Amino acid sequence: MFLLLHLLILLAGISTARKPIWPFDFRWSSAGPYPGWNCLHIGHSISAKVNHWNDNYLCWKGFRSDPGLKWSTKGPVAGMKCTHVLLLLERYVLTNSYLCESENTNYDFSWAPLRAIPGKSCIQWRDNGDIHSRNDNFLCADNQLPERDGMFPSDFVFSYRGIPTGYNCINAQKHRYFCWRQIVKDPGLRWSQSGVLEGWHCQEIGRIGLGFLCMSRDSHVRLERIIDLVEFKEGN
């Protein structure tokens, strides 16, 4: 009787497993399915012509339930909410791809083929195995986690190699990014190459070129601490 009751509890737990939370429970893989995660193959009919594109996957944590996503290269899937994914690759533009979700989910994805969408949490789709891969394809949605104030320095990073997984960022010239964890509130950062922004608290960052890092006046993070982070990364 005890074993039967224990089995019923386990089955109930499996049946009520929560759907993956955006963006915390998702990640992009350009080298096949990510170990321990469940994945959706993001292929295309011209994959054989595009270096390495056939091993790209959108993945979610294995202990979460199936989010009910489908990938289509033949137009929207009937009966599903579909987001048009205009893939800008170095030598191809894929125009008929769609990421679709069930009607009862609330991801409400947006596709950004040029840059991450401000105010949304985005995951970059990049093929790291292709030297011609672009850095400007992003799948975005509203953050589904309860946000907290960012803690310095553990929740912040200055990146020279694109947007790190699990972070939101602002671009500060070419491949340089100021980033904060997606599970914390937007600290209200902006980058300006045309001087101080009116109504913002700004400080010039001379060591990475002419530009200003600006922060909203009601931000919960002191700008001086962000500057310290930049100076440390630039000097090491």
Accessible surface in RSA format (square Angstrom, percent):
REM  Atomic radii and reference values for relative SASA: ProtOr
REM  Chains: A
REM  Algorithm: Lee & Richards
REM  Probe-radius: 1.40
REM  Slices: 20
REM RES _ NUM      All-atoms   Total-Side   Main-Chain    Non-polar    All polar
REM                ABS   REL    ABS   REL    ABS   REL    ABS   REL    ABS   REL
RES MET A   1   188.85  97.8 142.28  94.2  46.56 110.9 126.79 107.8  62.06  82.2
RES PHE A   2   154.49  77.3 146.12  90.5   8.37  21.8 150.02  91.0   4.47  12.8
RES LEU A   3   142.01  79.1 136.77  97.8   5.23  13.2 137.15  96.3   4.86  13.1
RES LEU A   4    98.33  54.8  93.19  66.7   5.14  12.9  96.83  68.0   1.50   4.0
RES LEU A   5    94.62  52.7  93.40  66.8   1.22   3.1  94.38  66.3   0.24   0.6
RES HIS A   6    89.82  49.1  87.62  60.9   2.21   5.6  58.77  60.6  31.05  36.1
RES LEU A   7    90.96  50.7  89.95  64.4   1.02   2.6  90.86  63.8   0.10   0.3
RES LEU A   8    96.89  54.0  92.25  66.0   4.64  11.7  92.57  65.0   4.32  11.6
RES ILE A   9   105.46  60.0  99.91  74.4   5.54  13.4 102.71  74.0   2.75   7.5
RES LEU A  10    93.47  52.1  89.90  64.3   3.57   9.0  92.02  64.6   1.45   3.9
RES LEU A  11    92.72  51.6  89.49  64.0   3.23   8.1  89.74  63.0   2.98   8.0
RES ALA A  12    53.50  49.2  46.94  72.4   6.56  14.9  52.77  74.3   0.73   1.9
RES GLY A  13    43.54  53.7   0.00   N/A  43.54  53.7  34.21  93.9   9.34  20.9
RES ILE A  14   126.73  72.1 114.22  85.1  12.51  30.2 118.33  85.2   8.39  22.8
RES SER A  15    90.79  76.7  50.61  67.5  40.18  92.6  50.74 108.1  40.05  56.1
RES THR A  16   106.46  75.7  79.31  80.4  27.15  64.7  70.62  94.9  35.84  54.2
RES ALA A  17    34.28  31.5  14.85  22.9  19.43  44.2  22.92  32.3  11.36  30.1
RES ARG A  18   148.97  62.5 138.64  70.7  10.33  24.6  48.76  66.6 100.22  60.7
RES LYS A  19    84.27  41.1  79.75  48.9   4.53  10.8  56.18  50.6  28.10  29.9
RES PRO A  20     2.41   1.8   0.00   0.0   2.41   8.8   0.00   0.0   2.41  15.0
RES ILE A  21    11.36   6.5  11.17   8.3   0.19   0.5  11.36   8.2   0.00   0.0
RES TRP A  22     0.08   0.0   0.08   0.0   0.00   0.0   0.08   0.0   0.00   0.0
RES PRO A  23     3.59   2.6   0.21   0.2   3.38  12.3   0.21   0.2   3.38  21.0
RES PHE A  24    98.42  49.2  84.10  52.1  14.32  37.3  89.48  54.3   8.93  25.6
RES ASP A  25     0.54   0.4   0.54   0.5   0.00   0.0   0.00   0.0   0.54   0.5
RES PHE A  26     5.94   3.0   0.00   0.0   5.94  15.5   0.00   0.0   5.94  17.0
RES ARG A  27    58.97  24.8  58.97  30.1   0.00   0.0   2.36   3.2  56.62  34.3
RES TRP A  28    27.05  10.9  12.95   6.3  14.10  33.1  12.95   6.9  14.10  22.9
RES SER A  29    11.45   9.7   6.85   9.1   4.60  10.6   5.81  12.4   5.64   7.9
RES SER A  30    13.29  11.2   4.98   6.7   8.31  19.1   0.00   0.0  13.29  18.6
RES ALA A  31    87.97  80.9  59.62  92.0  28.35  64.5  63.29  89.1  24.69  65.4
RES GLY A  32    11.57  14.3   0.00   N/A  11.57  14.3  11.27  30.9   0.30   0.7
RES PRO A  33    81.20  59.2  67.01  61.1  14.20  51.6  67.01  55.3  14.20  88.2
RES TYR A  34    78.20  36.5  75.76  43.1   2.43   6.3  38.65  29.0  39.55  48.8
RES PRO A  35   110.41  80.5  89.75  81.8  20.66  75.1 101.36  83.7   9.05  56.2
RES GLY A  36    71.38  88.0   0.00   N/A  71.38  88.0  44.02 120.8  27.35  61.3
RES TRP A  37    55.04  22.1  39.27  19.0  15.78  37.0  23.11  12.3  31.93  51.8
RES ASN A  38    68.59  47.3  65.18  63.0   3.41   8.2  14.36  34.6  54.23  52.4
RES CYS A  39    34.90  26.4   2.57   2.9  32.32  76.0   2.57   6.5  32.32  34.9
RES LEU A  40    31.81  17.7  30.51  21.8   1.29   3.3  31.81  22.3   0.00   0.0
RES HIS A  41    73.24  40.0  64.39  44.8   8.85  22.6  41.38  42.6  31.86  37.1
RES ILE A  42     0.00   0.0   0.00   0.0   0.00   0.0   0.00   0.0   0.00   0.0
RES GLY A  43     8.42  10.4   0.00   N/A   8.42  10.4   7.61  20.9   0.81   1.8
RES HIS A  44    33.74  18.4  16.75  11.6  16.99  43.5  19.91  20.5  13.82  16.1
RES SER A  45   100.12  84.6  57.04  76.1  43.08  99.2  54.20 115.4  45.93  64.3
RES ILE A  46    36.67  20.9  35.58  26.5   1.09   2.6  36.67  26.4   0.00   0.0
RES SER A  47    10.18   8.6   6.61   8.8   3.58   8.2   6.61  14.1   3.58   5.0
RES ALA A  48   109.57 100.7  63.42  97.9  46.16 105.0  75.82 106.8  33.75  89.4
RES LYS A  49   139.30  68.0 119.03  73.0  20.27  48.3  74.06  66.7  65.24  69.5
RES VAL A  50     7.90   5.2   5.98   5.4   1.93   4.6   6.07   5.3   1.83   5.0
RES ASN A  51    68.53  47.3  61.57  59.5   6.96  16.8  10.54  25.4  57.99  56.0
RES HIS A  52   100.14  54.7  80.27  55.8  19.88  50.8  54.46  56.1  45.68  53.2
RES TRP A  53     5.52   2.2   5.48   2.7   0.05   0.1   5.41   2.9   0.11   0.2
RES ASN A  54    87.03  60.0  82.14  79.4   4.88  11.8  20.40  49.1  66.63  64.4
RES ASP A  55    49.88  34.9  47.92  47.7   1.96   4.6  27.25  64.1  22.63  22.6
RES ASN A  56     0.00   0.0   0.00   0.0   0.00   0.0   0.00   0.0   0.00   0.0
RES TYR A  57    40.90  19.1  40.90  23.3   0.00   0.0  10.13   7.6  30.77  37.9
RES LEU A  58     0.00   0.0   0.00   0.0   0.00   0.0   0.00   0.0   0.00   0.0
RES CYS A  59     0.00   0.0   0.00   0.0   0.00   0.0   0.00   0.0   0.00   0.0
RES TRP A  60    14.87   6.0  14.87   7.2   0.00   0.0  14.49   7.7   0.38   0.6
RES LYS A  61    40.73  19.9  40.50  24.9   0.23   0.5  21.51  19.4  19.21  20.5
RES GLY A  62    33.29  41.1   0.00   N/A  33.29  41.1  11.89  32.6  21.40  47.9
RES PHE A  63   138.14  69.1 111.62  69.1  26.52  69.0 122.64  74.4  15.50  44.4
RES ARG A  64    47.25  19.8  40.40  20.6   6.85  16.3   0.53   0.7  46.72  28.3
RES SER A  65    32.79  27.7  24.54  32.8   8.24  19.0  31.23  66.5   1.56   2.2
RES ASP A  66    94.96  66.5  82.06  81.7  12.90  30.5  34.77  81.8  60.19  60.0
RES PRO A  67     0.10   0.1   0.00   0.0   0.10   0.4   0.00   0.0   0.10   0.6
RES GLY A  68    24.49  30.2   0.00   N/A  24.49  30.2  23.81  65.3   0.69   1.5
RES LEU A  69    11.96   6.7   0.00   0.0  11.96  30.1   0.00   0.0  11.96  32.2
RES LYS A  70   115.13  56.2 114.37  70.2   0.76   1.8  63.66  57.3  51.47  54.8
RES TRP A  71    38.58  15.5  11.38   5.5  27.20  63.9  11.38   6.1  27.20  44.1
RES SER A  72    15.70  13.3  10.91  14.6   4.79  11.0   9.23  19.7   6.47   9.1
RES THR A  73    35.66  25.4  22.09  22.4  13.57  32.3   5.20   7.0  30.47  46.1
RES LYS A  74   187.12  91.3 159.56  97.9  27.56  65.6 103.64  93.3  83.48  88.9
RES GLY A  75     8.54  10.5   0.00   N/A   8.54  10.5   7.85  21.5   0.69   1.5
RES PRO A  76    88.23  64.3  67.15  61.2  21.08  76.6  67.15  55.4  21.08 131.0
RES VAL A  77    43.16  28.4  36.42  33.0   6.75  16.3  40.84  35.5   2.33   6.3
RES ALA A  78   100.93  92.8  69.69 107.5  31.24  71.1  81.90 115.3  19.02  50.4
RES GLY A  79    65.07  80.2   0.00   N/A  65.07  80.2  39.87 109.4  25.20  56.4
RES MET A  80    34.73  18.0  18.51  12.3  16.22  38.6  16.13  13.7  18.60  24.6
RES LYS A  81    60.25  29.4  53.11  32.6   7.13  17.0  49.98  45.0  10.26  10.9
RES CYS A  82    40.33  30.5   4.25   4.7  36.09  84.8   4.78  12.1  35.55  38.3
RES THR A  83    21.19  15.1  17.24  17.5   3.95   9.4  12.72  17.1   8.47  12.8
RES HIS A  84    82.06  44.9  70.09  48.7  11.98  30.6  47.11  48.6  34.95  40.7
RES VAL A  85     0.00   0.0   0.00   0.0   0.00   0.0   0.00   0.0   0.00   0.0
RES LEU A  86    55.90  31.1  55.90  40.0   0.00   0.0  55.90  39.3   0.00   0.0
RES LEU A  87     0.12   0.1   0.12   0.1   0.00   0.0   0.12   0.1   0.00   0.0
RES LEU A  88    29.42  16.4  29.42  21.0   0.00   0.0  29.42  20.7   0.00   0.0
RES LEU A  89    21.17  11.8  15.50  11.1   5.66  14.2  15.77  11.1   5.40  14.5
RES GLU A  90    97.05  55.7  71.41  54.0  25.64  61.1  12.94  25.0  84.10  68.7
RES ARG A  91   125.25  52.6  92.31  47.1  32.94  78.4  60.66  82.9  64.59  39.1
RES TYR A  92    73.00  34.1  65.45  37.2   7.55  19.7  46.38  34.9  26.62  32.8
RES VAL A  93    84.20  55.4  60.90  55.1  23.30  56.1  60.90  52.9  23.30  63.2
RES LEU A  94     7.15   4.0   5.67   4.1   1.48   3.7   7.15   5.0   0.00   0.0
RES THR A  95    81.69  58.1  71.64  72.6  10.05  24.0  42.16  56.6  39.53  59.8
RES ASN A  96    68.76  47.4  68.19  65.9   0.57   1.4  22.78  54.8  45.97  44.4
RES SER A  97     0.00   0.0   0.00   0.0   0.00   0.0   0.00   0.0   0.00   0.0
RES TYR A  98    37.17  17.4  37.17  21.1   0.00   0.0   8.66   6.5  28.51  35.2
RES LEU A  99     0.70   0.4   0.00   0.0   0.70   1.8   0.00   0.0   0.70   1.9
RES CYS A 100     0.17   0.1   0.00   0.0   0.17   0.4   0.17   0.4   0.00   0.0
RES GLU A 101     3.17   1.8   3.17   2.4   0.00   0.0   0.42   0.8   2.76   2.3
RES SER A 102    34.72  29.3  32.65  43.6   2.06   4.8  16.47  35.1  18.25  25.6
RES GLU A 103   110.83  63.6  89.65  67.8  21.18  50.4  49.36  95.5  61.46  50.2
RES ASN A 104   128.53  88.6  90.43  87.4  38.10  91.7  45.90 110.5  82.63  79.9
RES THR A 105     9.66   6.9   1.44   1.5   8.23  19.6   4.66   6.3   5.00   7.6
RES ASN A 106   109.45  75.5  97.92  94.6  11.53  27.8  32.24  77.6  77.21  74.6
RES TYR A 107     8.70   4.1   4.49   2.6   4.20  10.9   4.05   3.0   4.65   5.7
RES ASP A 108    87.71  61.4  75.86  75.5  11.85  28.0  36.98  87.0  50.73  50.6
RES PHE A 109    14.79   7.4   0.55   0.3  14.24  37.1   0.55   0.3  14.24  40.8
RES SER A 110    32.97  27.9  29.15  38.9   3.82   8.8  13.66  29.1  19.31  27.0
RES TRP A 111    28.51  11.4   5.80   2.8  22.71  53.3   5.80   3.1  22.71  36.8
RES ALA A 112     6.42   5.9   3.87   6.0   2.55   5.8   6.42   9.0   0.00   0.0
RES PRO A 113    33.78  24.6  33.78  30.8   0.00   0.0  33.78  27.9   0.00   0.0
RES LEU A 114   124.10  69.1 110.20  78.8  13.90  35.0 110.28  77.4  13.82  37.2
RES ARG A 115   158.14  66.4 153.84  78.4   4.30  10.2  63.70  87.1  94.44  57.2
RES ALA A 116    27.64  25.4  21.03  32.5   6.61  15.0  21.03  29.6   6.61  17.5
RES ILE A 117    51.16  29.1  48.03  35.8   3.13   7.5  49.21  35.4   1.95   5.3
RES PRO A 118    88.42  64.4  60.91  55.5  27.51 100.0  73.54  60.7  14.88  92.5
RES GLY A 119    73.81  91.0   0.00   N/A  73.81  91.0  37.39 102.6  36.41  81.6
RES LYS A 120    59.74  29.1  49.11  30.1  10.63  25.3  31.66  28.5  28.08  29.9
RES SER A 121     2.98   2.5   2.25   3.0   0.73   1.7   0.00   0.0   2.98   4.2
RES CYS A 122     8.72   6.6   4.00   4.5   4.72  11.1   3.77   9.5   4.95   5.3
RES ILE A 123    14.81   8.4  12.05   9.0   2.76   6.7  14.81  10.7   0.00   0.0
RES GLN A 124    27.31  15.3  17.50  12.8   9.80  23.3   6.41  13.6  20.90  15.8
RES TRP A 125     2.55   1.0   0.04   0.0   2.51   5.9   0.04   0.0   2.51   4.1
RES ARG A 126    67.74  28.4  65.84  33.6   1.91   4.5  18.48  25.3  49.27  29.9
RES ASP A 127     3.43   2.4   3.23   3.2   0.21   0.5   2.92   6.9   0.51   0.5
RES ASN A 128   111.24  76.7  83.57  80.8  27.67  66.6  27.70  66.7  83.53  80.7
RES GLY A 129    40.44  49.9   0.00   N/A  40.44  49.9  27.42  75.2  13.02  29.2
RES ASP A 130    11.28   7.9   8.95   8.9   2.33   5.5   1.08   2.6  10.20  10.2
RES ILE A 131   160.69  91.4 124.28  92.6  36.41  87.8 133.15  95.9  27.55  74.8
RES HIS A 132    71.77  39.2  66.17  46.0   5.60  14.3  41.04  42.3  30.72  35.8
RES SER A 133    22.24  18.8   5.83   7.8  16.42  37.8   6.00  12.8  16.25  22.8
RES ARG A 134    73.53  30.9  66.10  33.7   7.43  17.7  12.53  17.1  61.00  37.0
RES ASN A 135    76.92  53.0  69.15  66.8   7.77  18.7  16.76  40.3  60.16  58.1
RES ASP A 136    29.34  20.6  29.05  28.9   0.29   0.7  13.13  30.9  16.21  16.2
RES ASN A 137     3.23   2.2   3.23   3.1   0.00   0.0   0.00   0.0   3.23   3.1
RES PHE A 138     6.82   3.4   6.82   4.2   0.00   0.0   6.82   4.1   0.00   0.0
RES LEU A 139     0.00   0.0   0.00   0.0   0.00   0.0   0.00   0.0   0.00   0.0
RES CYS A 140     0.00   0.0   0.00   0.0   0.00   0.0   0.00   0.0   0.00   0.0
RES ALA A 141     0.66   0.6   0.66   1.0   0.00   0.0   0.66   0.9   0.00   0.0
RES ASP A 142    87.17  61.1  84.55  84.2   2.62   6.2  31.00  73.0  56.17  56.0
RES ASN A 143    33.72  23.3   9.61   9.3  24.11  58.1   9.15  22.0  24.57  23.7
RES GLN A 144    54.46  30.5  29.70  21.7  24.76  59.0  28.73  61.1  25.73  19.5
RES LEU A 145    34.71  19.3  27.65  19.8   7.07  17.8  28.35  19.9   6.36  17.1
RES PRO A 146   121.20  88.3  95.95  87.5  25.25  91.8 108.63  89.7  12.57  78.1
RES GLU A 147    82.71  47.5  56.29  42.6  26.42  62.9  11.33  21.9  71.38  58.3
RES ARG A 148    98.11  41.2  93.91  47.9   4.20  10.0  64.92  88.7  33.18  20.1
RES ASP A 149    69.74  48.8  62.17  61.9   7.56  17.9  20.61  48.5  49.13  49.0
RES GLY A 150    10.22  12.6   0.00   N/A  10.22  12.6   0.00   0.0  10.22  22.9
RES MET A 151   129.24  66.9 124.85  82.6   4.39  10.4  93.64  79.6  35.59  47.2
RES PHE A 152    50.73  25.4  24.91  15.4  25.82  67.2  24.91  15.1  25.82  73.9
RES PRO A 153    82.38  60.0  78.17  71.3   4.21  15.3  78.17  64.5   4.21  26.2
RES SER A 154    71.51  60.4  55.31  73.8  16.19  37.3  53.03 112.9  18.47  25.9
RES ASP A 155     3.58   2.5   3.58   3.6   0.00   0.0   0.00   0.0   3.58   3.6
RES PHE A 156    11.96   6.0   2.56   1.6   9.40  24.5   2.56   1.6   9.40  26.9
RES VAL A 157    41.00  27.0  39.99  36.2   1.01   2.4  40.39  35.1   0.61   1.7
RES PHE A 158     2.16   1.1   0.00   0.0   2.16   5.6   0.00   0.0   2.16   6.2
RES SER A 159    13.31  11.2   8.80  11.7   4.51  10.4   7.60  16.2   5.71   8.0
RES TYR A 160    71.87  33.6  63.29  36.0   8.58  22.3  58.84  44.2  13.03  16.1
RES ARG A 161   227.61  95.6 193.36  98.6  34.25  81.5  75.58 103.3 152.03  92.1
RES GLY A 162    14.90  18.4   0.00   N/A  14.90  18.4  13.07  35.9   1.83   4.1
RES ILE A 163    26.77  15.2  11.94   8.9  14.83  35.7  11.99   8.6  14.78  40.1
RES PRO A 164    40.01  29.2  26.84  24.5  13.17  47.9  38.53  31.8   1.48   9.2
RES THR A 165    91.42  65.0  63.94  64.8  27.47  65.5  41.57  55.8  49.85  75.4
RES GLY A 166    34.46  42.5   0.00   N/A  34.46  42.5  24.92  68.4   9.53  21.4
RES TYR A 167    31.64  14.8  30.47  17.3   1.17   3.0  15.26  11.5  16.38  20.2
RES ASN A 168    26.85  18.5  23.76  23.0   3.09   7.4  10.96  26.4  15.89  15.4
RES CYS A 169    21.98  16.6   0.00   0.0  21.98  51.6   0.00   0.0  21.98  23.7
RES ILE A 170    25.19  14.3  20.65  15.4   4.54  10.9  25.19  18.1   0.00   0.0
RES ASN A 171    70.01  48.3  53.84  52.0  16.17  38.9  26.42  63.6  43.60  42.1
RES ALA A 172     0.00   0.0   0.00   0.0   0.00   0.0   0.00   0.0   0.00   0.0
RES GLN A 173    36.55  20.4  27.32  20.0   9.23  22.0  14.77  31.4  21.79  16.5
RES LYS A 174   175.99  85.9 144.32  88.6  31.67  75.4 104.01  93.6  71.98  76.7
RES HIS A 175    90.03  49.2  85.08  59.1   4.95  12.7  64.96  67.0  25.07  29.2
RES ARG A 176    55.26  23.2  55.26  28.2   0.00   0.0   0.00   0.0  55.26  33.5
RES TYR A 177    27.83  13.0  27.83  15.8   0.00   0.0   7.12   5.4  20.71  25.5
RES PHE A 178     3.38   1.7   3.14   1.9   0.24   0.6   3.38   2.0   0.00   0.0
RES CYS A 179     2.31   1.8   0.00   0.0   2.31   5.4   0.00   0.0   2.31   2.5
RES TRP A 180    10.68   4.3  10.68   5.2   0.00   0.0   9.21   4.9   1.47   2.4
RES ARG A 181    86.87  36.5  86.87  44.3   0.00   0.0   8.46  11.6  78.41  47.5
RES GLN A 182     5.53   3.1   5.00   3.7   0.52   1.2   2.16   4.6   3.37   2.6
RES ILE A 183    46.30  26.3  45.27  33.7   1.03   2.5  45.27  32.6   1.03   2.8
RES VAL A 184     2.11   1.4   0.16   0.1   1.96   4.7   0.16   0.1   1.96   5.3
RES LYS A 185    91.82  44.8  91.43  56.1   0.39   0.9  43.37  39.0  48.45  51.6
RES ASP A 186    70.08  49.1  50.13  49.9  19.96  47.2  33.03  77.7  37.06  37.0
RES PRO A 187     0.96   0.7   0.07   0.1   0.89   3.3   0.94   0.8   0.02   0.1
RES GLY A 188    13.16  16.2   0.00   N/A  13.16  16.2  13.16  36.1   0.00   0.0
RES LEU A 189     1.60   0.9   1.60   1.1   0.00   0.0   1.60   1.1   0.00   0.0
RES ARG A 190    93.65  39.3  93.42  47.6   0.23   0.6  30.01  41.0  63.64  38.6
RES TRP A 191    39.46  15.8  10.66   5.2  28.81  67.6  10.66   5.7  28.81  46.7
RES SER A 192     6.10   5.2   1.39   1.9   4.72  10.9   5.92  12.6   0.19   0.3
RES GLN A 193   119.45  66.8  83.64  61.1  35.81  85.3  22.97  48.9  96.48  73.2
RES SER A 194   106.16  89.7  69.48  92.7  36.68  84.5  55.12 117.4  51.04  71.5
RES GLY A 195    24.22  29.9   0.00   N/A  24.22  29.9  20.29  55.7   3.93   8.8
RES VAL A 196    94.47  62.2  67.36  61.0  27.11  65.3  67.36  58.5  27.11  73.5
RES LEU A 197    53.57  29.8  51.80  37.1   1.78   4.5  53.20  37.4   0.37   1.0
RES GLU A 198   172.96  99.3 142.42 107.7  30.54  72.7  64.87 125.5 108.09  88.3
RES GLY A 199    53.15  65.5   0.00   N/A  53.15  65.5  32.50  89.2  20.66  46.3
RES TRP A 200    62.65  25.1  59.65  28.9   3.00   7.1  34.22  18.2  28.43  46.1
RES HIS A 201    73.74  40.3  72.90  50.7   0.83   2.1  57.81  59.6  15.93  18.5
RES CYS A 202    21.95  16.6   0.01   0.0  21.94  51.6   0.01   0.0  21.94  23.7
RES GLN A 203    69.04  38.6  65.01  47.5   4.03   9.6  22.93  48.8  46.11  35.0
RES GLU A 204    85.24  48.9  67.52  51.1  17.73  42.2  17.73  34.3  67.51  55.1
RES ILE A 205     1.03   0.6   0.44   0.3   0.59   1.4   1.03   0.7   0.00   0.0
RES GLY A 206    53.79  66.3   0.00   N/A  53.79  66.3  26.24  72.0  27.54  61.7
RES ARG A 207   141.16  59.3 110.81  56.5  30.35  72.3  50.55  69.1  90.61  54.9
RES ILE A 208     7.38   4.2   0.00   0.0   7.38  17.8   5.55   4.0   1.83   5.0
RES GLY A 209    33.94  41.9   0.00   N/A  33.94  41.9  30.05  82.5   3.89   8.7
RES LEU A 210   143.30  79.8 136.79  97.9   6.51  16.4 137.31  96.4   5.99  16.1
RES GLY A 211     1.14   1.4   0.00   N/A   1.14   1.4   0.69   1.9   0.46   1.0
RES PHE A 212    43.12  21.6  43.12  26.7   0.00   0.0  43.12  26.1   0.00   0.0
RES LEU A 213     0.00   0.0   0.00   0.0   0.00   0.0   0.00   0.0   0.00   0.0
RES CYS A 214     0.00   0.0   0.00   0.0   0.00   0.0   0.00   0.0   0.00   0.0
RES MET A 215     5.60   2.9   5.60   3.7   0.00   0.0   1.49   1.3   4.12   5.5
RES SER A 216    29.16  24.6  24.99  33.4   4.17   9.6  21.59  46.0   7.56  10.6
RES ARG A 217   169.94  71.4 131.56  67.1  38.38  91.4  63.60  86.9 106.34  64.4
RES ASP A 218   130.55  91.4  96.88  96.4  33.67  79.6  49.78 117.2  80.76  80.5
RES SER A 219    29.42  24.9   1.22   1.6  28.20  65.0   7.38  15.7  22.04  30.9
RES HIS A 220    70.25  38.4  30.04  20.9  40.21 102.9  33.66  34.7  36.59  42.6
RES VAL A 221    11.29   7.4   3.67   3.3   7.63  18.4   7.72   6.7   3.57   9.7
RES ARG A 222   143.36  60.2 135.21  68.9   8.14  19.4  67.80  92.7  75.56  45.8
RES LEU A 223     2.61   1.5   0.07   0.1   2.54   6.4   0.07   0.1   2.54   6.8
RES GLU A 224    85.31  49.0  84.16  63.7   1.15   2.7  52.08 100.7  33.23  27.1
RES ARG A 225    97.24  40.8  97.24  49.6   0.00   0.0  10.72  14.6  86.53  52.4
RES ILE A 226     2.47   1.4   2.47   1.8   0.00   0.0   2.47   1.8   0.00   0.0
RES ILE A 227    14.90   8.5  14.90  11.1   0.00   0.0  14.90  10.7   0.00   0.0
RES ASP A 228    89.47  62.7  83.14  82.8   6.33  15.0  23.82  56.1  65.65  65.5
RES LEU A 229    24.67  13.7  21.20  15.2   3.47   8.7  24.67  17.3   0.00   0.0
RES VAL A 230     0.13   0.1   0.13   0.1   0.00   0.0   0.13   0.1   0.00   0.0
RES GLU A 231    55.92  32.1  52.11  39.4   3.80   9.1  34.59  66.9  21.33  17.4
RES PHE A 232   128.07  64.1 119.86  74.2   8.21  21.4 127.68  77.4   0.39   1.1
RES LYS A 233    68.83  33.6  65.91  40.4   2.92   6.9  14.43  13.0  54.40  57.9
RES GLU A 234    41.58  23.9  17.04  12.9  24.54  58.4   0.36   0.7  41.21  33.7
RES GLY A 235    49.55  61.1   0.00   N/A  49.55  61.1  18.41  50.5  31.14  69.7
RES ASN A 236   132.79  91.6  66.92  64.7  65.86 158.6  58.90 141.8  73.89  71.4
END  Absolute sums over single chains surface
CHAIN  1 A    12941.3      10055.8       2885.5       7435.1       5506.2
END  Absolute sums over all chains
TOTAL         12941.3      10055.8       2885.5       7435.1       5506.2
